[in-house]
Amino acid sequence: MSQTPHIIIVDDEAPAREMVGEYLKMHGFAITLCDGGKSLREALESGVPDLVVLDLNMPEEDGLSIIRDLKRRSNVPIIMLTATASPIDRVVGLELGADDYVAKPCELRELMARIRSVLRRSTPARQPAAEPGIGPAKTPRDHLVRFGSKWLDLDAQALRDQDGNEHPLTASEFGLLKVFALNPKRVLSRERLMELANARDSEAFDRAVDLRIMRIRRKIEIDPTRPVVIRTIRGGGYLFSPVSDKA
């Protein structure tokens, strides 16, 4: 993420997007305003922003289809703005990869807090600079957690394979993996996972947890259809079983 976070605000209502844009500018964010999916795609040609604030209810192209398209292009974090959207819209948006939502008309301070929270979760931590003559700084082994065929770097918030190739994670997927990393060999119910991951909407996140774990399994399990790293415990929840590294 750049030093000045760049946020794209997508809303077909000019007064709403301008109000949000001015407020975020006052608090040090770089802002681009878009009135729909077409102008958003044009803005993306200049580069991927640090975060997108997206109204779900727009006449020309609904927000859910935009989320689906955005996630095909990149892992940019998304906060949904929902007015008349039903709970199922929030569920679908979260399942498609959105990171959070705020109800419209939104409380601007809450929106800014949500933005900062998502940016913290989605931004890799800066690695300490190496001292002259000592060589590059290395990540402490304690900050690496093995998840099946991959390693989770808690400092860099990155999932990597044995060759060091990075496998993209959404902020919410990293949040779940971090919870498992800090609670190995413990059965965690969906409610406990939601609590530890700071989820707010129990109805939406309850279904989203299952979908996110399914996506995570595709990235870490040798056979996602027979998971051994993150196992489902019938009637209990999920259990992370660390595998010792014998290499």
Helices and strands as residue ranges (DSSP letters): E 6-10, H 14-26, E 30-34, H 37-44, E 51-55, H 63-73, E 78-82, H 87-96, E 100-103, H 108-122, G 141-143, E 144-147, E 150-153, E 158-160, E 166-167, H 171-182, E 187-188, H 190-196, H 202-220, E 230-233, E 237-240
